[in-house]
Amino acid sequence: MNEESLIIHGVTEDGSKLRPSDWIERVCSSVTAFGEQQCKIIARNVQPCVIDGEKCLVIGRNLEDKNPPAYAFLMSFASMNKLKVVEDRRHGDRALAVE
């Protein structure tokens, strides 16, 4: 199990799909801070992906240490929208490479 990252699914706790469908792009652009170093941290630790045909956002847990406001924003977004958040259980090449 890869306990280094979390997956925010685009499905609410009641099974509804989050709208709008480009929510991942909007959320990613919201957490991108100006400055080369901050952009690198976000790019390494916040990655959109498709798991079992569902759009998801994978968040490296070390984002909490490297950029606490971005991590707090993402967790707050998931909570406010009642999105399903689970530990990333993917292995090997399929897992987010967390530095």
FENVEN-V202503 format. One record per run of one state. SS is the DSSP state (alpha for helix, beta for strand, coil for the rest). FROM is the first residue (numbers start at 1). TO is the last residue. If there is no record, write none. Layout:
ss=SS from=FROM to=TO
ss=SS from=FROM to=TO
This chain:
ss=coil from=1 to=4
ss=beta from=5 to=12
ss=coil from=13 to=16
ss=beta from=17 to=17
ss=coil from=18 to=22
ss=alpha from=23 to=31
ss=coil from=32 to=35
ss=alpha from=36 to=45
ss=beta from=46 to=51
ss=coil from=52 to=53
ss=beta from=54 to=60
ss=coil from=61 to=62
ss=alpha from=63 to=66
ss=coil from=67 to=67
ss=alpha from=68 to=80
ss=coil from=81 to=82
ss=beta from=83 to=87
ss=coil from=88 to=91
ss=alpha from=92 to=94
ss=coil from=95 to=99
